[in-house]
Each structure stands twice: as structure tokens, then as C-alpha cells.
Amino acid sequence: MAKTKEKKKFKILAAADFHGNSSITKKLAERAYKENVDLVILAGDITGPVDSDNLLKPFLDKGKRVVFVPGNWDSSNVSDFLSKLYGVKNIGEHYVKYENVGIFGIGNPDWKLNLDEKKTFDKLKKDFEKIKNLEKKIMVSHLHPAGTKAEIFGFPGSKALKKAIDEFQPDLFISSHIHEAEGLKEKIGKTTLVTVGKKGEIIEI
């Protein structure tokens, strides 16, 4: 009897909160190359007080695709600049499809520490409708959802993000922002939530 062909996993390097430090992106890019990831997802606070030249270039030099959401340290102007300069997608504004994987998300640029809850949910719902029939779905935000483990560090999460996870049940949810929460994982229904930071996390779905 013929063996069923195993479906190929989609491999991601997810990272965030490196605040403009290109020495960190060089290390992350090297790791992405060694691990042969399909995509690099950056969950915000890409820029910061130590902005370096060629910030995202190391990923492109290693032949890696990159998408990102802006965090509170990332201005809208700089986010647009990075997107155009490096040809990377800001999924805070667009959804993307790679193979049979759909990726959507929300950013909070321009020093905003909270999300407009209605606009956030409406945006995520609109994008989810475009990718809901794909085999795998990934949702990305800089901020974390309400009622999740990252709240133990004292910063309340977004109710709209929690509602979106409850209703859409993406396979994976990636967030960052709370540096102390890096590496935290939990499940809500069938959704795996992962908090990432500057060390980076390899995730397969």
C-alpha cells in the first residue's frame, strides 16, 4: 500500500524588538539561512534609538522573504520607507499568501501603545476573509491579546485581538512588545500563541 505523502511544513523565523540594531539582524539572518526557513516574520519595534544602516539587508542577502508589522517605535513614514527600500510587505496594511499559507496582522506605529479595538477587529476580519480557505493561517501583532500570559507583566492586552483569535482560530498567532515575555507559548482553541523577541523563534506549521 502506497504511503500517504507527508505535507511539507512551512518554517518561519519570527523575531522583534531589536530596535534598529543591525548586529542582531545579521545574527537572525544567519540563523534563518542555516535553518532554511521559508519566511521571516518581524513583529514590530524594528527601528529605535540605535538605528543602523542596512537594517533588513542581511535577510535579503541570505535570500529570505520578510514580512513585518510596525510596533510603537516604528513610525508610519519609516515603515513605508523600509517596505519600499527592501521590498518587504507591511502586513499591518496588507495580507499576504505564500504557497498555501495566509498571513495577516495589525501594527501599532507612531508610538501608540494601544489599538483602536473596532478598527483592529474590522481590519483583521476583512483580511481573514481573503485567506480563510487556505490550509494554514498566521496572525501577527506587535501587541498581545487580552487575557493571555503576557499580561502578567502588567501591560493589558487587546480585546480585539483576543476576539479575532477566538473567532478566526488561526493556526498561529505571533506577538512581541513585552520583552520579558519572550518565549512564552500558550494555546487558545486550535491557535498556538508565541511571544517573540530579539533572540528569534523557529516555528513550523
N, CA and C atoms as an extended XYZ file, in Angstrom:
615
Properties=species:S:1:pos:R:3:atomname:S:1:resname:S:1:resid:I:1 pbc="F F F"
N         0.860       -1.202        0.000 N   MET     1
C         0.000        0.000        0.000 CA  MET     1
C         0.892        1.247        0.000 C   MET     1
N         0.623        2.182       -0.885 N   ALA     2
C         1.447        3.383       -1.008 CA  ALA     2
C         1.302        4.261        0.224 C   ALA     2
N         2.410        4.818        0.663 N   LYS     3
C         2.383        5.731        1.814 CA  LYS     3
C         1.792        7.071        1.397 C   LYS     3
N         1.004        7.637        2.296 N   THR     4
C         0.479        8.971        2.051 CA  THR     4
C         1.619        9.979        2.109 C   THR     4
N         1.711       10.836        1.112 N   LYS     5
C         2.781       11.835        1.082 CA  LYS     5
C         2.582       12.841        2.215 C   LYS     5
N         3.613       12.986        3.028 N   GLU     6
C         3.535       13.921        4.153 CA  GLU     6
C         3.573       15.354        3.641 C   GLU     6
N         2.667       16.181        4.177 N   LYS     7
C         2.616       17.578        3.760 CA  LYS     7
C         3.831       18.328        4.282 C   LYS     7
N         4.398       19.176        3.423 N   LYS     8
C         5.582       19.951        3.792 CA  LYS     8
C         5.211       21.007        4.833 C   LYS     8
N         6.018       21.079        5.855 N   LYS     9
C         5.829       22.108        6.878 CA  LYS     9
C         6.302       23.463        6.339 C   LYS     9
N         5.672       24.517        6.823 N   PHE    10
C         6.074       25.880        6.493 CA  PHE    10
C         6.883       26.386        7.675 C   PHE    10
N         8.135       26.731        7.434 N   LYS    11
C         9.058       27.070        8.515 CA  LYS    11
C         9.310       28.574        8.568 C   LYS    11
N         9.206       29.120        9.773 N   ILE    12
C         9.286       30.571        9.991 CA  ILE    12
C        10.380       30.873       11.005 C   ILE    12
N        11.056       31.989       10.789 N   LEU    13
C        11.826       32.623       11.868 CA  LEU    13
C        11.063       33.882       12.251 C   LEU    13
N        10.562       33.926       13.478 N   ALA    14
C         9.820       35.097       13.965 CA  ALA    14
C        10.668       35.818       15.013 C   ALA    14
N        10.740       37.144       14.894 N   ALA    15
C        11.552       37.942       15.818 CA  ALA    15
C        10.982       39.350       15.911 C   ALA    15
N        11.495       40.133       16.852 N   ALA    16
C        11.001       41.506       17.055 CA  ALA    16
C        11.897       42.216       18.063 C   ALA    16
N        11.589       43.478       18.263 N   ASP    17
C        12.156       44.257       19.368 CA  ASP    17
C        13.676       44.380       19.320 C   ASP    17
N        14.243       44.468       18.093 N   PHE    18
C        15.690       44.679       18.037 CA  PHE    18
C        16.050       46.151       17.885 C   PHE    18
N        15.047       47.017       17.796 N   HIS    19
C        15.221       48.466       17.946 CA  HIS    19
C        16.383       49.050       17.156 C   HIS    19
N        16.459       48.679       15.879 N   GLY    20
C        17.426       49.305       14.994 CA  GLY    20
C        18.824       48.733       15.038 C   GLY    20
N        19.034       47.661       15.780 N   ASN    21
C        20.372       47.096       15.941 CA  ASN    21
C        20.660       46.081       14.822 C   ASN    21
N        21.447       46.488       13.843 N   SER    22
C        21.703       45.620       12.694 CA  SER    22
C        22.618       44.445       13.028 C   SER    22
N        23.349       44.510       14.145 N   SER    23
C        24.140       43.340       14.536 CA  SER    23
C        23.216       42.184       14.911 C   SER    23
N        22.041       42.520       15.437 N   ILE    24
C        21.046       41.485       15.757 CA  ILE    24
C        20.441       40.920       14.479 C   ILE    24
N        20.120       41.789       13.528 N   THR    25
C        19.508       41.272       12.286 CA  THR    25
C        20.504       40.418       11.511 C   THR    25
N        21.788       40.702       11.612 N   LYS    26
C        22.791       39.848       10.948 CA  LYS    26
C        22.771       38.445       11.539 C   LYS    26
N        22.692       38.352       12.863 N   LYS    27
C        22.632       37.046       13.527 CA  LYS    27
C        21.338       36.310       13.182 C   LYS    27
N        20.237       37.048       13.161 N   LEU    28
C        18.956       36.437       12.816 CA  LEU    28
C        18.956       35.942       11.373 C   LEU    28
N        19.529       36.734       10.480 N   ALA    29
C        19.583       36.341        9.072 CA  ALA    29
C        20.431       35.088        8.882 C   ALA    29
N        21.517       35.000        9.612 N   GLU    30
C        22.370       33.803        9.545 CA  GLU    30
C        21.608       32.578       10.033 C   GLU    30
N        20.853       32.768       11.090 N   ARG    31
C        20.052       31.665       11.620 CA  ARG    31
C        18.954       31.249       10.630 C   ARG    31
N        18.310       32.254       10.031 N   ALA    32
C        17.267       31.962        9.035 CA  ALA    32
C        17.831       31.150        7.873 C   ALA    32
N        19.057       31.483        7.481 N   TYR    33
C        19.716       30.772        6.383 CA  TYR    33
C        20.070       29.342        6.785 C   TYR    33
N        20.664       29.187        7.965 N   LYS    34
C        21.062       27.847        8.430 CA  LYS    34
C        19.861       26.942        8.636 C   LYS    34
N        18.763       27.521        9.112 N   GLU    35
C        17.553       26.738        9.373 CA  GLU    35
C        16.695       26.554        8.115 C   GLU    35
N        17.100       27.219        7.034 N   ASN    36
C        16.384       27.125        5.754 CA  ASN    36
C        14.898       27.457        5.914 C   ASN    36
N        14.623       28.601        6.537 N   VAL    37
C        13.225       28.985        6.758 CA  VAL    37
C        12.586       29.476        5.459 C   VAL    37
N        11.273       29.317        5.400 N   ASP    38
C        10.513       29.785        4.239 CA  ASP    38
C        10.214       31.277        4.304 C   ASP    38
N        10.153       31.820        5.531 N   LEU    39
C         9.753       33.217        5.697 CA  LEU    39
C        10.273       33.749        7.027 C   LEU    39
N        10.640       35.035        7.027 N   VAL    40
C        10.970       35.745        8.262 CA  VAL    40
C         9.810       36.682        8.581 C   VAL    40
N         9.293       36.582        9.803 N   ILE    41
C         8.213       37.461       10.262 CA  ILE    41
C         8.747       38.326       11.393 C   ILE    41
N         8.657       39.645       11.217 N   LEU    42
C         9.125       40.593       12.218 CA  LEU    42
C         7.916       41.276       12.850 C   LEU    42
N         7.805       41.123       14.178 N   ALA    43
C         6.591       41.568       14.873 CA  ALA    43
C         6.752       42.926       15.548 C   ALA    43
N         7.445       43.847       14.885 N   GLY    44
C         7.452       45.229       15.338 CA  GLY    44
C         8.616       45.651       16.209 C   GLY    44
N         8.696       46.955       16.435 N   ASP    45
C         9.835       47.612       17.090 CA  ASP    45
C        11.133       47.216       16.388 C   ASP    45
N        11.078       47.369       15.080 N   ILE    46
C        12.220       47.088       14.209 CA  ILE    46
C        13.241       48.216       14.339 C   ILE    46
N        12.750       49.439       14.398 N   THR    47
C        13.615       50.612       14.496 CA  THR    47
C        13.666       51.104       15.940 C   THR    47
N        14.551       52.066       16.184 N   GLY    48
C        14.648       52.546       17.556 CA  GLY    48
C        15.779       53.531       17.734 C   GLY    48
N        16.252       53.675       18.968 N   PRO    49
C        17.245       54.713       19.263 CA  PRO    49
C        18.630       54.444       18.683 C   PRO    49
N        18.883       53.208       18.252 N   VAL    50
C        20.212       52.896       17.696 CA  VAL    50
C        20.103       52.466       16.236 C   VAL    50
N        19.267       53.169       15.480 N   ASP    51
C        19.051       52.797       14.088 CA  ASP    51
C        20.360       52.636       13.325 C   ASP    51
N        20.464       51.540       12.610 N   SER    52
C        21.660       51.236       11.839 CA  SER    52
C        21.351       51.250       10.357 C   SER    52
N        22.380       51.456        9.556 N   ASP    53
C        22.223       51.333        8.115 CA  ASP    53
C        22.010       49.858        7.753 C   ASP    53
N        21.357       49.650        6.621 N   ASN    54
C        21.184       48.288        6.091 CA  ASN    54
C        20.503       47.352        7.088 C   ASN    54
N        19.493       47.854        7.775 N   LEU    55
C        18.872       47.117        8.871 CA  LEU    55
C        18.315       45.759        8.451 C   LEU    55
N        17.574       45.717        7.356 N   LEU    56
C        16.955       44.467        6.914 CA  LEU    56
C        17.711       43.791        5.772 C   LEU    56
N        18.758       44.448        5.291 N   LYS    57
C        19.516       43.911        4.165 CA  LYS    57
C        20.100       42.515        4.426 C   LYS    57
N        20.546       42.193        5.656 N   PRO    58
C        21.090       40.856        5.887 CA  PRO    58
C        20.139       39.724        5.505 C   PRO    58
N        18.834       39.931        5.726 N   PHE    59
C        17.869       38.893        5.351 CA  PHE    59
C        17.822       38.709        3.839 C   PHE    59
N        17.825       39.818        3.115 N   LEU    60
C        17.768       39.752        1.655 CA  LEU    60
C        19.057       39.158        1.095 C   LEU    60
N        20.182       39.484        1.717 N   ASP    61
C        21.463       38.926        1.285 CA  ASP    61
C        21.481       37.405        1.418 C   ASP    61
N        20.702       36.899        2.362 N   LYS    62
C        20.608       35.448        2.554 CA  LYS    62
C        19.452       34.829        1.760 C   LYS    62
N        18.805       35.666        0.923 N   GLY    63
C        17.733       35.156        0.067 CA  GLY    63
C        16.433       34.873        0.788 C   GLY    63
N        16.178       35.568        1.888 N   LYS    64
C        14.990       35.298        2.688 CA  LYS    64
C        13.892       36.331        2.473 C   LYS    64
N        12.671       35.832        2.358 N   ARG    65
C        11.497       36.705        2.281 CA  ARG    65
C        11.179       37.225        3.684 C   ARG    65
N        10.714       38.470        3.732 N   VAL    66
C        10.431       39.116        5.020 CA  VAL    66
C         9.082       39.816        4.961 C   VAL    66
N         8.296       39.662        6.032 N   VAL    67
C         7.105       40.491        6.244 CA  VAL    67
C         7.192       41.050        7.668 C   VAL    67
N         6.470       42.147        7.910 N   PHE    68
C         6.537       42.746        9.250 CA  PHE    68
C         5.248       43.476        9.584 C   PHE    68
N         5.042       43.676       10.873 N   VAL    69
C         4.069       44.666       11.356 CA  VAL    69
C         4.863       45.721       12.125 C   VAL    69
N         4.488       46.992       12.012 N   PRO    70
C         5.171       48.016       12.801 CA  PRO    70
C         4.745       47.975       14.267 C   PRO    70
N         5.699       48.278       15.139 N   GLY    71
C         5.398       48.437       16.551 CA  GLY    71
C         5.399       49.903       16.926 C   GLY    71
N         5.263       50.180       18.212 N   ASN    72
C         5.130       51.571       18.656 CA  ASN    72
C         6.391       52.403       18.381 C   ASN    72
N         7.558       51.779       18.250 N   TRP    73
C         8.786       52.518       17.929 CA  TRP    73
C         8.911       52.818       16.446 C   TRP    73
N         8.080       52.175       15.620 N   ASP    74
C         8.208       52.298       14.163 CA  ASP    74
C         7.215       53.334       13.637 C   ASP    74
N         7.711       54.437       13.132 N   SER    75
C         6.801       55.439       12.583 CA  SER    75
C         6.222       54.954       11.258 C   SER    75
N         5.093       55.503       10.886 N   SER    76
C         4.472       55.150        9.603 CA  SER    76
C         5.401       55.478        8.441 C   SER    76
N         6.075       56.632        8.532 N   ASN    77
C         6.983       57.030        7.456 CA  ASN    77
C         8.152       56.060        7.313 C   ASN    77
N         8.734       55.669        8.441 N   VAL    78
C         9.855       54.734        8.395 CA  VAL    78
C         9.382       53.355        7.930 C   VAL    78
N         8.192       52.951        8.347 N   SER    79
C         7.650       51.667        7.898 CA  SER    79
C         7.480       51.643        6.384 C   SER    79
N         6.955       52.731        5.833 N   ASP    80
C         6.809       52.835        4.374 CA  ASP    80
C         8.171       52.815        3.691 C   ASP    80
N         9.127       53.515        4.286 N   PHE    81
C        10.479       53.566        3.732 CA  PHE    81
C        11.116       52.173        3.700 C   PHE    81
N        11.017       51.443        4.818 N   LEU    82
C        11.593       50.093        4.879 CA  LEU    82
C        10.929       49.165        3.875 C   LEU    82
N         9.606       49.296        3.767 N   SER    83
C         8.869       48.444        2.840 CA  SER    83
C         9.322       48.660        1.399 C   SER    83
N         9.488       49.921        1.027 N   LYS    84
C         9.904       50.240       -0.347 CA  LYS    84
C        11.383       49.944       -0.584 C   LYS    84
N        12.222       50.268        0.392 N   LEU    85
C        13.666       50.092        0.234 CA  LEU    85
C        14.034       48.620        0.066 C   LEU    85
N        13.420       47.774        0.883 N   TYR    86
C        13.810       46.365        0.888 CA  TYR    86
C        12.810       45.459        0.157 C   TYR    86
N        11.694       46.033       -0.293 N   GLY    87
C        10.695       45.215       -0.975 CA  GLY    87
C        10.034       44.199       -0.064 C   GLY    87
N         9.789       44.606        1.187 N   VAL    88
C         9.158       43.713        2.159 CA  VAL    88
C         7.742       44.214        2.452 C   VAL    88
N         6.852       43.283        2.753 N   LYS    89
C         5.444       43.628        2.956 CA  LYS    89
C         5.157       44.020        4.397 C   LYS    89
N         4.454       45.127        4.565 N   ASN    90
C         3.926       45.539        5.857 CA  ASN    90
C         2.543       44.912        5.997 C   ASN    90
N         2.442       43.817        6.760 N   ILE    91
C         1.147       43.143        6.893 CA  ILE    91
C         0.246       43.829        7.914 C   ILE    91
N         0.734       44.942        8.475 N   GLY    92
C        -0.178       45.807        9.208 CA  GLY    92
C        -1.127       46.521        8.262 C   GLY    92
N        -0.772       46.534        6.973 N   GLU    93
C        -1.608       47.177        5.952 CA  GLU    93
C        -2.122       46.202        4.893 C   GLU    93
N        -1.450       45.085        4.712 N   HIS    94
C        -1.810       44.129        3.665 CA  HIS    94
C        -1.816       42.716        4.240 C   HIS    94
N        -2.532       41.821        3.596 N   TYR    95
C        -2.365       40.396        3.898 CA  TYR    95
C        -1.481       39.807        2.801 C   TYR    95
N        -0.879       38.656        3.064 N   VAL    96
C        -0.034       38.012        2.060 CA  VAL    96
C        -0.354       36.521        2.010 C   VAL    96
N        -0.032       35.922        0.873 N   LYS    97
C        -0.161       34.472        0.696 CA  LYS    97
C         1.167       33.922        0.204 C   LYS    97
N         1.618       32.857        0.839 N   TYR    98
C         2.796       32.128        0.378 CA  TYR    98
C         2.422       30.657        0.327 C   TYR    98
N         2.488       30.087       -0.891 N   GLU    99
C         2.069       28.708       -1.076 CA  GLU    99
C         0.625       28.601       -0.569 C   GLU    99
N         0.384       27.715        0.408 N   ASN   100
C        -0.989       27.595        0.915 CA  ASN   100
C        -1.107       28.155        2.340 C   ASN   100
N        -0.311       29.186        2.601 N   VAL   101
C        -0.297       29.835        3.917 CA  VAL   101
C        -0.712       31.292        3.757 C   VAL   101
N        -1.678       31.724        4.551 N   GLY   102
C        -2.112       33.113        4.551 CA  GLY   102
C        -1.654       33.808        5.824 C   GLY   102
N        -1.157       35.030        5.673 N   ILE   103
C        -0.622       35.773        6.809 CA  ILE   103
C        -1.271       37.154        6.854 C   ILE   103
N        -1.792       37.520        8.009 N   PHE   104
C        -2.448       38.815        8.167 CA  PHE   104
C        -2.134       39.355        9.553 C   PHE   104
N        -2.342       40.647        9.748 N   GLY   105
C        -1.994       41.181       11.050 CA  GLY   105
C        -2.336       42.642       11.218 C   GLY   105
N        -1.842       43.186       12.318 N   ILE   106
C        -2.131       44.579       12.664 CA  ILE   106
C        -0.891       45.186       13.332 C   ILE   106
N        -0.597       46.430       12.992 N   GLY   107
C         0.510       47.134       13.630 CA  GLY   107
C        -0.006       48.243       14.530 C   GLY   107
N         0.897       48.811       15.304 N   ASN   108
C         0.556       49.989       16.118 CA  ASN   108
C         1.705       50.996       16.040 C   ASN   108
N         1.885       51.595       14.841 N   PRO   109
C         3.007       52.518       14.648 CA  PRO   109
C         2.796       53.857       15.366 C   PRO   109
N         3.818       54.687       15.265 N   ASP   110
C         3.733       56.080       15.718 CA  ASP   110
C         3.510       56.197       17.224 C   ASP   110
N         4.229       55.377       17.989 N   TRP   111
C         4.262       55.462       19.448 CA  TRP   111
C         2.924       55.180       20.119 C   TRP   111
N         2.045       54.471       19.418 N   LYS   112
C         0.764       54.089       20.019 CA  LYS   112
C         0.951       52.823       20.850 C   LYS   112
N         0.512       52.879       22.088 N   LEU   113
C         0.629       51.723       22.976 CA  LEU   113
C        -0.679       50.969       23.120 C   LEU   113
N        -1.698       51.420       22.407 N   ASN   114
C        -2.987       50.738       22.409 CA  ASN   114
C        -3.522       50.687       20.983 C   ASN   114
N        -4.438       49.771       20.749 N   LEU   115
C        -5.080       49.644       19.443 CA  LEU   115
C        -6.491       50.201       19.500 C   LEU   115
N        -6.953       50.763       18.400 N   ASP   116
C        -8.373       51.091       18.248 CA  ASP   116
C        -9.093       49.752       18.077 C   ASP   116
N        -9.844       49.346       19.075 N   GLU   117
C       -10.374       47.984       19.105 CA  GLU   117
C       -11.309       47.668       17.922 C   GLU   117
N       -12.192       48.595       17.592 N   LYS   118
C       -13.112       48.331       16.486 CA  LYS   118
C       -12.380       48.259       15.151 C   LYS   118
N       -11.513       49.246       14.900 N   LYS   119
C       -10.772       49.258       13.633 CA  LYS   119
C        -9.869       48.026       13.514 C   LYS   119
N        -9.297       47.630       14.641 N   THR   120
C        -8.427       46.453       14.645 CA  THR   120
C        -9.203       45.204       14.238 C   THR   120
N       -10.328       44.970       14.901 N   PHE   121
C       -11.098       43.760       14.582 CA  PHE   121
C       -11.609       43.812       13.151 C   PHE   121
N       -12.108       44.961       12.718 N   ASP   122
C       -12.640       45.081       11.351 CA  ASP   122
C       -11.556       44.803       10.314 C   ASP   122
N       -10.349       45.309       10.550 N   LYS   123
C        -9.246       45.091        9.616 CA  LYS   123
C        -8.872       43.612        9.564 C   LYS   123
N        -8.756       42.993       10.731 N   LEU   124
C        -8.391       41.577       10.788 CA  LEU   124
C        -9.471       40.701       10.149 C   LEU   124
N       -10.715       41.040       10.380 N   LYS   125
C       -11.814       40.267        9.790 CA  LYS   125
C       -11.808       40.369        8.261 C   LYS   125
N       -11.592       41.572        7.763 N   LYS   126
C       -11.550       41.792        6.310 CA  LYS   126
C       -10.432       40.969        5.671 C   LYS   126
N        -9.248       40.992        6.293 N   ASP   127
C        -8.120       40.237        5.751 CA  ASP   127
C        -8.317       38.737        5.889 C   ASP   127
N        -8.882       38.309        7.021 N   PHE   128
C        -9.109       36.881        7.217 CA  PHE   128
C       -10.033       36.315        6.134 C   PHE   128
N       -11.014       37.097        5.742 N   GLU   129
C       -11.936       36.637        4.698 CA  GLU   129
C       -11.197       36.315        3.396 C   GLU   129
N       -10.090       36.996        3.156 N   LYS   130
C        -9.321       36.792        1.924 CA  LYS   130
C        -8.479       35.524        1.953 C   LYS   130
N        -8.177       35.031        3.154 N   ILE   131
C        -7.261       33.889        3.263 CA  ILE   131
C        -7.877       32.673        3.965 C   ILE   131
N        -9.158       32.765        4.341 N   LYS   132
C        -9.742       31.738        5.210 CA  LYS   132
C        -9.779       30.346        4.585 C   LYS   132
N        -9.716       30.273        3.261 N   ASN   133
C        -9.767       28.962        2.616 CA  ASN   133
C        -8.391       28.334        2.404 C   ASN   133
N        -7.352       29.034        2.811 N   LEU   134
C        -6.012       28.465        2.701 CA  LEU   134
C        -5.791       27.427        3.810 C   LEU   134
N        -4.824       26.569        3.588 N   GLU   135
C        -4.585       25.456        4.512 CA  GLU   135
C        -4.134       25.927        5.889 C   GLU   135
N        -3.268       26.936        5.936 N   LYS   136
C        -2.743       27.429        7.201 CA  LYS   136
C        -2.897       28.943        7.281 C   LYS   136
N        -3.189       29.438        8.492 N   LYS   137
C        -3.339       30.879        8.706 CA  LYS   137
C        -2.461       31.338        9.871 C   LYS   137
N        -1.796       32.485        9.654 N   ILE   138
C        -0.937       33.079       10.687 CA  ILE   138
C        -1.385       34.522       10.911 C   ILE   138
N        -1.595       34.879       12.161 N   MET   139
C        -1.945       36.253       12.515 CA  MET   139
C        -0.793       36.858       13.326 C   MET   139
N        -0.473       38.125       13.036 N   VAL   140
C         0.680       38.771       13.651 CA  VAL   140
C         0.273       40.134       14.213 C   VAL   140
N         0.766       40.435       15.403 N   SER   141
C         0.553       41.751       16.011 CA  SER   141
C         1.782       42.083       16.852 C   SER   141
N         2.071       43.362       16.990 N   HIS   142
C         3.123       43.735       17.944 CA  HIS   142
C         2.602       43.560       19.370 C   HIS   142
N         1.398       44.006       19.610 N   LEU   143
C         0.803       43.909       20.936 CA  LEU   143
C         0.169       42.533       21.154 C   LEU   143
N        -0.070       42.192       22.405 N   HIS   144
C        -0.605       40.885       22.773 CA  HIS   144
C        -2.113       40.966       23.022 C   HIS   144
N        -2.796       39.829       23.007 N   PRO   145
C        -4.242       39.822       23.262 CA  PRO   145
C        -4.560       39.909       24.753 C   PRO   145
N        -5.757       40.399       25.042 N   ALA   146
C        -6.252       40.435       26.425 CA  ALA   146
C        -6.392       39.006       26.958 C   ALA   146
N        -6.150       38.866       28.254 N   GLY   147
C        -6.376       37.590       28.908 CA  GLY   147
C        -5.328       36.531       28.638 C   GLY   147
N        -4.172       36.929       28.128 N   THR   148
C        -3.116       35.960       27.834 CA  THR   148
C        -1.948       36.129       28.802 C   THR   148
N        -1.005       35.186       28.731 N   LYS   149
C         0.081       35.136       29.717 CA  LYS   149
C         0.923       36.409       29.762 C   LYS   149
N         1.067       37.069       28.620 N   ALA   150
C         1.916       38.271       28.573 CA  ALA   150
C         1.394       39.380       29.491 C   ALA   150
N         0.121       39.319       29.870 N   GLU   151
C        -0.443       40.347       30.750 CA  GLU   151
C         0.141       40.299       32.167 C   GLU   151
N         0.785       39.190       32.532 N   ILE   152
C         1.322       39.094       33.898 CA  ILE   152
C         2.425       40.130       34.141 C   ILE   152
N         2.939       40.717       33.057 N   PHE   153
C         3.991       41.728       33.201 CA  PHE   153
C         3.415       43.140       33.339 C   PHE   153
N         2.071       43.232       33.461 N   GLY   154
C         1.451       44.488       33.853 CA  GLY   154
C         0.867       45.339       32.741 C   GLY   154
N         1.043       44.911       31.489 N   PHE   155
C         0.513       45.708       30.374 CA  PHE   155
C        -0.715       45.002       29.806 C   PHE   155
N        -1.899       45.642       29.861 N   PRO   156
C        -3.117       44.972       29.385 CA  PRO   156
C        -3.091       44.726       27.887 C   PRO   156
N        -3.649       43.604       27.474 N   GLY   157
C        -3.695       43.257       26.054 CA  GLY   157
C        -4.944       43.782       25.362 C   GLY   157
N        -5.028       43.497       24.071 N   SER   158
C        -6.133       43.990       23.246 CA  SER   158
C        -7.297       42.999       23.214 C   SER   158
N        -8.475       43.511       23.506 N   LYS   159
C        -9.682       42.674       23.434 CA  LYS   159
C       -10.010       42.296       21.997 C   LYS   159
N        -9.704       43.195       21.057 N   ALA   160
C        -9.980       42.902       19.641 CA  ALA   160
C        -9.123       41.742       19.142 C   ALA   160
N        -7.860       41.690       19.577 N   LEU   161
C        -7.001       40.572       19.195 CA  LEU   161
C        -7.520       39.265       19.765 C   LEU   161
N        -7.940       39.301       21.024 N   LYS   162
C        -8.495       38.080       21.647 CA  LYS   162
C        -9.760       37.636       20.915 C   LYS   162
N       -10.614       38.572       20.567 N   LYS   163
C       -11.841       38.246       19.840 CA  LYS   163
C       -11.517       37.639       18.475 C   LYS   163
N       -10.529       38.208       17.793 N   ALA   164
C       -10.140       37.690       16.482 CA  ALA   164
C        -9.601       36.267       16.585 C   ALA   164
N        -8.802       36.002       17.604 N   ILE   165
C        -8.283       34.641       17.802 CA  ILE   165
C        -9.431       33.681       18.089 C   ILE   165
N       -10.331       34.084       18.982 N   ASP   166
C       -11.484       33.226       19.323 CA  ASP   166
C       -12.334       32.908       18.100 C   ASP   166
N       -12.570       33.901       17.260 N   GLU   167
C       -13.487       33.720       16.127 CA  GLU   167
C       -12.826       33.091       14.908 C   GLU   167
N       -11.583       33.476       14.618 N   PHE   168
C       -10.940       33.026       13.376 CA  PHE   168
C       -10.064       31.797       13.570 C   PHE   168
N        -9.630       31.561       14.805 N   GLN   169
C        -8.797       30.400       15.130 CA  GLN   169
C        -7.665       30.176       14.121 C   GLN   169
N        -6.809       31.183       13.917 N   PRO   170
C        -5.641       30.951       13.068 CA  PRO   170
C        -4.765       29.855       13.683 C   PRO   170
N        -3.965       29.218       12.858 N   ASP   171
C        -3.092       28.165       13.385 CA  ASP   171
C        -2.037       28.743       14.328 C   ASP   171
N        -1.600       29.963       14.030 N   LEU   172
C        -0.514       30.565       14.785 CA  LEU   172
C        -0.769       32.053       14.984 C   LEU   172
N        -0.487       32.535       16.192 N   PHE   173
C        -0.531       33.968       16.480 CA  PHE   173
C         0.821       34.367       17.047 C   PHE   173
N         1.431       35.392       16.457 N   ILE   174
C         2.747       35.872       16.870 CA  ILE   174
C         2.617       37.303       17.380 C   ILE   174
N         3.215       37.581       18.542 N   SER   175
C         3.268       38.954       19.056 CA  SER   175
C         4.605       39.161       19.755 C   SER   175
N         4.822       40.397       20.225 N   SER   176
C         6.094       40.709       20.890 CA  SER   176
C         5.836       41.787       21.947 C   SER   176
N         6.557       42.898       21.894 N   HIS   177
C         6.361       44.100       22.707 CA  HIS   177
C         6.825       43.934       24.159 C   HIS   177
N         6.372       42.902       24.843 N   ILE   178
C         6.770       42.697       26.234 CA  ILE   178
C         8.069       41.879       26.230 C   ILE   178
N         9.183       42.569       26.391 N   HIS   179
C        10.481       41.910       26.249 CA  HIS   179
C        10.648       40.742       27.218 C   HIS   179
N        10.123       40.909       28.434 N   GLU   180
C        10.255       39.852       29.446 CA  GLU   180
C         9.450       38.608       29.102 C   GLU   180
N         8.491       38.754       28.197 N   ALA   181
C         7.619       37.626       27.837 CA  ALA   181
C         8.165       36.797       26.679 C   ALA   181
N         9.337       37.171       26.164 N   GLU   182
C         9.887       36.436       25.021 CA  GLU   182
C         9.974       34.944       25.334 C   GLU   182
N         9.455       34.146       24.412 N   GLY   183
C         9.476       32.691       24.581 CA  GLY   183
C         8.201       32.114       25.170 C   GLY   183
N         7.302       32.964       25.646 N   LEU   184
C         6.033       32.465       26.185 CA  LEU   184
C         5.200       31.811       25.084 C   LEU   184
N         4.585       30.670       25.426 N   LYS   185
C         3.704       29.974       24.487 CA  LYS   185
C         2.440       29.546       25.225 C   LYS   185
N         1.333       29.566       24.514 N   GLU   186
C         0.077       29.056       25.059 CA  GLU   186
C        -0.865       28.715       23.922 C   GLU   186
N        -1.987       28.090       24.265 N   LYS   187
C        -2.977       27.709       23.252 CA  LYS   187
C        -4.316       28.342       23.589 C   LYS   187
N        -5.001       28.840       22.560 N   ILE   188
C        -6.411       29.241       22.673 CA  ILE   188
C        -7.136       28.488       21.575 C   ILE   188
N        -7.910       27.482       21.964 N   GLY   189
C        -8.539       26.629       20.956 CA  GLY   189
C        -7.465       25.926       20.151 C   GLY   189
N        -7.524       26.072       18.827 N   LYS   190
C        -6.502       25.435       17.989 CA  LYS   190
C        -5.360       26.393       17.649 C   LYS   190
N        -5.396       27.609       18.205 N   THR   191
C        -4.369       28.613       17.921 CA  THR   191
C        -3.215       28.521       18.914 C   THR   191
N        -2.008       28.399       18.387 N   THR   192
C        -0.803       28.478       19.212 CA  THR   192
C        -0.329       29.923       19.247 C   THR   192
N        -0.169       30.475       20.447 N   LEU   193
C         0.311       31.844       20.618 CA  LEU   193
C         1.780       31.801       21.034 C   LEU   193
N         2.605       32.593       20.352 N   VAL   194
C         4.034       32.645       20.655 CA  VAL   194
C         4.451       34.112       20.784 C   VAL   194
N         5.106       34.437       21.894 N   THR   195
C         5.670       35.772       22.074 CA  THR   195
C         7.146       35.720       21.688 C   THR   195
N         7.538       36.587       20.771 N   VAL   196
C         8.905       36.554       20.250 CA  VAL   196
C         9.652       37.835       20.620 C   VAL   196
N        10.967       37.805       20.442 N   GLY   197
C        11.796       38.964       20.717 CA  GLY   197
C        13.040       38.938       19.861 C   GLY   197
N        14.100       39.563       20.348 N   LYS   198
C        15.286       39.726       19.523 CA  LYS   198
C        16.096       38.443       19.350 C   LYS   198
N        15.874       37.440       20.202 N   LYS   199
C        16.567       36.157       20.024 CA  LYS   199
C        16.018       35.391       18.830 C   LYS   199
N        14.739       35.585       18.545 N   GLY   200
C        14.099       34.890       17.432 CA  GLY   200
C        13.613       33.506       17.817 C   GLY   200
N        12.589       33.051       17.109 N   GLU   201
C        11.969       31.760       17.378 CA  GLU   201
C        11.724       31.055       16.044 C   GLU   201
N        12.158       29.801       15.953 N   ILE   202
C        11.858       28.993       14.775 CA  ILE   202
C        10.533       28.272       15.024 C   ILE   202
N         9.606       28.436       14.106 N   ILE   203
C         8.270       27.843       14.255 CA  ILE   203
C         7.909       27.136       12.961 C   ILE   203
N         7.364       25.940       13.074 N   GLU   204
C         6.874       25.204       11.901 CA  GLU   204
C         5.379       24.997       12.036 C   GLU   204
N         4.677       25.184       10.936 N   ILE   205
C         3.239       24.884       10.953 CA  ILE   205
C         2.905       24.007        9.743 C   ILE   205
